[in-house]
Amino acid sequence: FSLTWLLAIFGTYASFPLGLALALGRTSTLPVIRIICTGIIEIVRSVPYITWLFFASVMLTVFLPAGVEFNLIIRVLILTAFFSWAYFAEYIRGGLQSIPKGQYEAANAIGMNPFQRIFLVIVPQALRTIIPTLVGSVITSFKDSSLVAIIGLFDILMITKSSITDAKWLGLEWEGYAFVGLIFWILCFSMSRYSQWLERRLDTDRRD
């Protein structure tokens, strides 16, 4: 189960700041930066996660310099962060585009420099508007972590599958899968409820 948590947490924390940078790059007025960021996002999002997993487990070593090797778990962690990176970037970009032009003008009017305008005025508002989407992406990443069983990594689902092959579990396989399903449901439901609580807490438009 620690592998499942590691993939979900690392994928979220590592990809979020990178996704923010990629989203800002895609909305940049500099054509070169915008084209590069757009290309990265479109390439990553156009390939299924399971295909990237096979790439990390089989093909990635081909592109590494001679004598350089990474453990399979490290490769999958990097791949997971890279994959989530592109999706976070698109979600954040949508939030940035939802901010009225007047917010930019107000920040300029009080003398803010571009860095202050983006990170003190625009980004906080953009992130607040996409909280449900971001949490939904985290929940999806958490559930998709079970796909690593396909490339031979032992997450909670793979461990359960291996355990129920014992003769003592014959005819009771459903109990193991039901238990795993219950764990995933509890955690995903908890994250969903936290998202709703956080959204209400940050919804300043409804405060008196």
DARATA-V744558 format. One record per residue. N is the residue number from 1. PHI is phi in radians with two decimals (999 if undefined). D_LAST is the distance of its C-alpha to the last C-alpha in whole Angstrom. Layout:
<<N;PHI;D_LAST> <N;PHI;D_LAST>>
//
This chain:
<<1;999;44> <2;-1.10;43> <3;-1.15;44> <4;-1.07;42> <5;-1.12;39> <6;-1.07;41> <7;-1.13;41> <8;-1.20;37> <9;-1.25;36> <10;-1.11;38> <11;-1.05;38> <12;-1.35;34> <13;-1.22;34> <14;-1.36;37> <15;-1.50;36> <16;-1.11;32> <17;-1.11;33> <18;-1.18;36> <19;-1.13;34> <20;-1.09;31> <21;-1.12;34> <22;-1.19;36> <23;-1.15;33> <24;-1.13;33> <25;-1.17;37> <26;-1.23;37> <27;-1.64;34> <28;-1.19;36> <29;-1.48;38> <30;-1.48;41> <31;-1.01;43> <32;-1.10;45> <33;-1.11;42> <34;-1.11;41> <35;-1.19;44> <36;-1.11;44> <37;-1.13;41> <38;-1.10;41> <39;-1.08;44> <40;-1.08;43> <41;-1.07;40> <42;-1.20;42> <43;-1.16;45> <44;-1.16;43> <45;-1.29;41> <46;-1.49;45> <47;-2.00;46> <48;-1.07;45> <49;-1.04;44> <50;-1.14;48> <51;-1.18;50> <52;-1.13;48> <53;-1.10;49> <54;-1.14;53> <55;-1.11;53> <56;-1.19;51> <57;-1.48;54> <58;-2.02;57> <59;-1.64;57> <60;-1.06;55> <61;-1.09;58> <62;-1.17;60> <63;-1.55;57> <64;-1.42;57> <65;-1.06;60> <66;-1.04;63> <67;1.52;63> <68;-1.73;59> <69;-2.37;58> <70;-2.18;54> <71;-1.03;54> <72;-1.01;53> <73;-1.11;49> <74;-1.10;49> <75;-1.11;49> <76;-1.19;47> <77;-1.07;44> <78;-1.10;45> <79;-1.10;45> <80;-1.11;42> <81;-1.12;40> <82;-1.11;41> <83;-1.19;41> <84;-1.16;37> <85;-0.92;37> <86;-1.15;37> <87;-1.21;35> <88;-1.05;32> <89;-1.05;33> <90;-1.20;33> <91;-1.12;29> <92;-1.16;28> <93;-1.05;30> <94;-1.08;28> <95;-1.15;25> <96;-1.12;26> <97;-1.27;27> <98;-1.45;24> <99;-1.34;22> <100;-1.06;22> <101;-1.07;25> <102;-1.09;23> <103;-1.16;22> <104;-1.14;25> <105;-1.15;26> <106;-1.14;23> <107;-1.12;24> <108;-1.18;28> <109;-1.15;27> <110;-1.64;26> <111;1.49;29> <112;-1.31;28> <113;-1.40;31> <114;-0.97;31> <115;-1.12;31> <116;-1.12;28> <117;-1.08;26> <118;-1.24;27> <119;-1.59;26> <120;-1.85;23> <121;-2.07;21> <122;-1.37;23> <123;-1.05;24> <124;-1.00;21> <125;-1.21;19> <126;-1.13;22> <127;-1.17;22> <128;-1.13;18> <129;-1.30;19> <130;-1.97;23> <131;-0.98;22> <132;-1.04;23> <133;-1.17;26> <134;-1.12;27> <135;-1.15;27> <136;-1.05;29> <137;-1.19;31> <138;-1.11;31> <139;-1.10;32> <140;-1.09;35> <141;-1.11;36> <142;-1.11;37> <143;-1.27;38> <144;-1.21;41> <145;-1.08;42> <146;-1.21;44> <147;-1.21;46> <148;-1.16;48> <149;-1.08;50> <150;-1.14;52> <151;-1.76;53> <152;1.64;54> <153;-1.51;51> <154;-1.67;51> <155;-1.62;47> <156;-1.11;46> <157;-1.23;47> <158;-1.18;51> <159;-1.09;51> <160;-1.10;51> <161;-1.08;53> <162;-1.23;56> <163;-1.23;55> <164;-1.34;56> <165;-1.33;59> <166;-1.13;61> <167;-1.06;63> <168;-1.17;61> <169;-1.69;58> <170;-1.00;60> <171;1.51;59> <172;-2.07;56> <173;-1.02;54> <174;-1.10;51> <175;-1.13;50> <176;-1.11;50> <177;-1.19;48> <178;-1.13;45> <179;-1.14;45> <180;-1.12;44> <181;-1.07;42> <182;-1.14;40> <183;-1.08;39> <184;-1.09;38> <185;-1.14;36> <186;-1.05;34> <187;-1.22;33> <188;-1.16;32> <189;-1.15;30> <190;-1.11;28> <191;-1.13;27> <192;-1.14;26> <193;-1.15;24> <194;-1.11;23> <195;-1.07;22> <196;-1.13;19> <197;-1.12;18> <198;-1.16;18> <199;-1.13;16> <200;-1.16;13> <201;-1.14;13> <202;-1.66;13> <203;-1.42;11> <204;-1.21;9> <205;-1.16;8> <206;-1.72;6> <207;-1.35;4> <208;-1.43;0>>
//
